[in-house]
Amino acid sequence: MLGKIKNQHYIPQMYLNVFIECENKLTVWNMSKDIILQGQSARNYASIKYL
């Protein structure tokens, strides 16, 4: 499929924005790898392509 990939959020970004710290970045816990990722964008989390 050609064109722009649609990234749809199953948790709206406005809900994720409540947890944003400094510089519009989230701290995320990756449960499967048991690591903490700091400085992540809400745009990249809680979403699936073409949900």
Beta strands, then each sheet from edge to edge (+ up, - down):
strand 1: 7-9
strand 2: 26-30
strand 3: 35-40
strand 4: 47-49
sheet 1: 1+ 4-
sheet 2: 2+ 3-
end
